Structures are given as structure tokens and as C-alpha cells.
Amino acid sequence: MSGKKDEPKPPKQQLRVGRLTKAHGLKGAIKLELYTDDPEHRFVPGAEFSLQVPTGSPWHGKTLTLAELRWYNGHPVGFFEGVNDRTEAETLIKAILWVDQDDSVEDDAWYDHQLVGLRVLREGAVVGTIARVDHLPAQDLLAVKTASGEVLVPFVSAIVPEVDVAAGTVTVTPPIGLFEEIPETEGDDDAADSAAESSETATASRTATASENSGGSKNPGESENPGESENPGESENPGEPDKQAGTEESAD
């Protein structure tokens, strides 16, 4: 019985998803630095990782299988099959974890390596190239390298309406000022000068008004007649004894 020999399949594209940084505790746990924005999908029990380690490492050419991923104080910590104590965990420090690329990718989603290096077009003209992708809690940012420096472009459909990986381009429709500084116009200078003059005029007016009011005001604690005594407790006739004081003395 003859049959067609299966042709070898081409190797799959691999993605770097994490790095082992430090042993955690005594039971083989290892702290992770994640290179993926989808750890719930990549780091599930049973997930298998290819290891990038030095050729002299006992783990060279081997794979590592995740038993569990936990979070301690906001940091991911992995427990792996066959790594049961701290000594074994320390042999994996600095190892980089790789996985095979998943072919089931959404139409409007791309891997970082697919975006890095694409030319960025604005109104048909090239304004730069994508240097990296920053994954933030609120949204992803495309770091675009331009002739004048780096520009961070929000990776949203309103600003990045088209990604054409086959053509090697990304089309952007950025708001004014994202890729260039907005120059000041003469109208802006005139408006600023007018505002400053109005402020000075208003300040002078308030000062003049305050001065006029202060000239006509009276201190209620002062007598209208400067010749009269200012202390209401003193007798109008300084020669007469204080009647209230004399009454108190008589009472004693």
C-alpha cells in the first residue's frame, strides 16, 4: 500500500512572552517579567514554553510547563512542573519564555512584532516608522520614530484607521499638534497683548476706586471731634472723680 509522505511543516513563528527573574520562596516558585498583555491566555495551567538559556544551562533544549500562575503584591509568580525547590528555581533565573504564535488572531488585532518597523503614513506621506508598542492600562501606544524625535500615537481606530501589514504601512489621522508644534500666530500675540492691557486697566481702576473710598471712610473707634476723649470710660470733666469707681469704693 503506497501512501503520500507527509511533508515537514515549516516551523511556527514564536513569540517572546516572559522572563524568569527571581526565585520566590522555598517551593520552586519564580517571579516573572511579562512581555504579553494577555497573561490570562498565555499563562494557564499546562501552558508549555520554549526556553532561551545559555548552552551550558541544564535547561538548554528543554521546555517548561506551567502548573500555576499567582499574583503577589501585583507581581506575577509562576509555579512550574518539575521545579520543586528554590535550588532548582535558581537554575532558571534569566531564562526567556517563548510560545508558538497562535494562528487564531482577530482581524483587528496584531502582534507587536507585526507592527514594529511598519512605515507610518499621514495623508500619503511617510512621517516615520513604528519603533515599539507600549501597552498601558488605558490603551496601547505606537512609538513612532520621526525625523524630529519620538511620537506616541494612541492605537485607536479614530487615529489609526488602517493597518496594512502586507504593504508594510500604517495610516494615521492624528489631531493637530501630535506630530508638530503649533506655531504662534500674530493674532494670538495680539489677543495676549489685549488681555494684558485689559488686566492692567482693570487693576488701575480698582486701585483708584479703593483710594477714593479710603479717603471718605471713618474709623468707628475714633471720635468725630478730635477734641473729645477717645476713651468712653473717662469722665468728660477730668476734674470730677469717677462716679462708678466711687460707688464701688462706697460699697466696700
C-alpha positions in Angstrom: 0.0 0.0 0.0 1.5 3.2 -1.1 0.9 6.5 0.6 2.0 10.1 0.2 4.7 11.0 2.6 3.8 13.9 4.8 5.9 17.0 4.0 7.5 18.6 7.0 5.6 21.6 8.3 7.5 24.9 8.4 8.4 26.0 11.9 5.9 28.3 13.5 6.7 31.8 14.4 7.4 32.1 18.1 6.6 35.0 20.4 8.5 36.0 23.5 6.0 36.2 26.4 8.1 36.5 29.6 11.3 36.2 31.5 12.1 34.4 34.8 13.7 37.0 37.1 14.0 35.7 40.7 13.3 32.7 42.9 10.3 33.2 45.2 10.1 31.3 48.5 11.3 27.7 49.1 8.9 25.7 46.9 10.3 26.4 43.5 8.2 29.5 42.6 9.8 32.1 40.3 8.9 35.7 39.7 8.1 36.7 36.2 8.5 39.7 33.9 5.7 39.6 31.4 6.1 40.6 27.8 2.4 40.0 26.9 -0.7 42.0 27.5 -2.8 38.8 27.7 -1.3 36.8 30.6 -4.7 35.1 31.3 -4.4 33.5 27.9 -0.7 32.8 27.7 -0.1 31.7 31.3 -2.7 29.0 32.0 -2.0 25.7 33.8 -0.5 23.3 31.3 1.0 26.0 29.0 4.3 24.9 27.6 7.2 27.3 27.0 10.4 27.0 25.0 13.4 28.2 26.9 16.1 30.6 25.8 19.0 29.9 28.1 22.8 29.6 27.7 24.1 26.4 26.0 25.7 25.4 29.3 22.4 25.5 31.2 20.9 22.2 32.3 17.7 23.5 30.7 19.1 24.1 27.3 16.9 22.5 24.6 14.1 21.7 27.1 10.7 23.1 27.6 8.9 24.3 30.8 5.3 23.6 31.7 3.3 26.0 33.9 1.5 24.4 36.9 0.0 27.7 38.2 0.3 31.5 38.0 -0.3 33.5 41.1 0.0 37.2 41.9 1.8 38.5 45.0 1.6 42.3 45.6 0.9 42.9 42.0 3.8 40.7 40.7 3.2 37.5 38.8 4.8 34.4 40.2 4.9 31.1 38.3 5.0 27.5 39.6 6.3 25.0 37.1 6.3 21.3 36.8 9.5 19.6 37.9 10.7 22.7 39.8 10.1 21.8 43.4 12.6 23.8 45.4 14.5 27.1 45.5 17.8 25.5 44.3 16.1 24.2 41.1 14.3 27.5 40.6 17.6 29.4 40.7 18.9 27.4 37.7 16.1 29.0 35.6 16.8 32.7 36.5 17.1 34.9 33.4 15.5 32.3 31.2 13.3 33.8 28.5 9.9 32.1 27.7 8.7 31.6 24.2 5.5 30.2 22.8 4.3 29.3 19.3 2.3 32.0 17.6 -1.4 31.5 17.8 -2.9 31.4 14.3 -6.4 32.4 15.6 -5.8 36.2 15.7 -8.7 38.6 15.4 -8.9 40.7 12.2 -8.3 44.0 14.1 -5.5 42.7 16.4 -1.8 42.4 15.7 1.2 41.1 17.5 3.9 43.6 18.4 6.4 42.1 16.0 3.9 42.6 13.2 3.7 46.3 13.8 7.3 47.2 14.7 9.1 48.5 11.6 5.9 49.5 9.6 6.0 52.8 7.9 3.6 55.4 9.2 1.7 57.4 6.5 -0.1 60.7 7.0 -2.0 61.9 4.0 0.0 59.6 1.9 3.4 60.8 3.1 5.8 58.8 5.3 6.2 60.6 8.7 8.1 57.8 10.5 8.3 54.2 11.4 7.0 52.2 14.4 9.8 51.6 16.9 7.8 49.7 19.5 4.4 49.2 21.1 3.7 50.4 24.6 0.9 48.5 26.4 -0.7 50.7 29.1 -3.8 50.0 31.2 -5.9 52.6 29.4 -4.8 51.9 25.8 -1.9 50.8 23.6 0.5 53.4 22.2 2.6 53.2 19.0 6.0 54.7 19.5 6.7 56.3 16.1 10.3 57.3 15.3 10.3 60.5 13.3 13.0 62.9 12.0 12.3 65.2 14.9 12.1 62.6 17.6 9.7 60.0 19.0 5.9 60.5 18.9 3.5 58.4 21.0 0.3 57.7 18.9 -2.8 56.3 20.7 -3.5 53.0 18.9 -7.3 53.6 18.4 -9.3 53.4 15.2 -10.0 57.2 15.3 -6.3 58.0 14.9 -5.0 54.8 13.3 -7.8 53.8 10.9 -5.8 51.3 8.8 -3.0 48.8 9.4 -1.7 47.0 6.2 0.9 44.5 7.3 1.3 43.1 3.8 2.1 46.6 2.4 4.2 47.4 5.5 2.2 50.6 6.3 0.1 52.1 9.0 -2.2 55.1 8.2 -2.7 57.7 10.8 -5.1 60.7 11.1 -3.6 62.5 14.1 -5.0 65.6 15.7 -3.2 68.9 15.0 -0.1 69.2 17.2 0.6 65.5 17.7 3.4 65.3 15.1 4.3 69.0 15.0 4.3 72.1 17.3 1.6 74.5 16.7 3.2 77.9 15.8 2.0 81.1 17.5 0.3 83.5 15.1 0.2 87.3 15.2 -3.5 87.0 16.1 -2.5 85.0 19.2 0.1 87.7 20.2 -2.5 90.5 19.7 -5.0 88.7 21.8 -2.5 88.1 24.5 -1.4 91.8 24.5 -5.1 92.9 24.5 -5.8 90.6 27.5 -2.7 92.0 29.3 -3.8 95.7 28.7 -7.4 94.9 29.9 -5.9 93.3 33.0 -3.7 96.4 33.7 -6.7 98.8 33.1 -8.9 96.8 35.5 -6.2 96.8 38.1 -5.7 100.6 37.8 -9.5 101.1 38.1 -9.7 99.0 41.2 -6.8 100.8 42.8 -8.3 104.3 42.1 -11.7 103.2 43.5 -10.1 101.8 46.6 -8.2 105.1 47.1 -11.4 107.2 46.8 -13.3 105.0 49.3 -10.5 105.1 51.8 -10.4 108.9 51.8 -14.1 109.2 52.9 -14.3 106.3 55.4 -14.3 106.8 59.1 -12.9 104.6 61.8 -15.9 103.9 64.1 -13.5 103.7 67.0 -12.4 107.3 66.6 -14.4 110.3 67.8 -15.7 112.7 65.2 -14.4 115.6 67.3 -10.7 115.2 67.9 -11.1 117.4 71.0 -13.3 114.8 72.7 -11.9 112.0 74.7 -11.4 108.8 72.9 -11.9 106.6 75.9 -15.5 106.2 76.7 -14.6 105.2 80.2 -13.1 108.6 81.2 -15.3 111.4 82.5 -16.0 114.3 80.3 -14.7 116.6 83.1 -11.3 115.4 84.1 -11.6 117.3 87.4 -14.5 115.3 88.7 -13.9 111.9 90.3 -15.2 108.7 88.6 -18.7 108.2 89.8 -18.7 104.4 89.1 -15.4 103.9 90.9 -16.6 106.0 93.9 -19.8 103.8 94.1 -17.7 100.6 94.1 -15.4 102.1 96.9 -18.5 103.1 99.0 -19.8 99.5 98.5 -16.7 98.2 100.0 
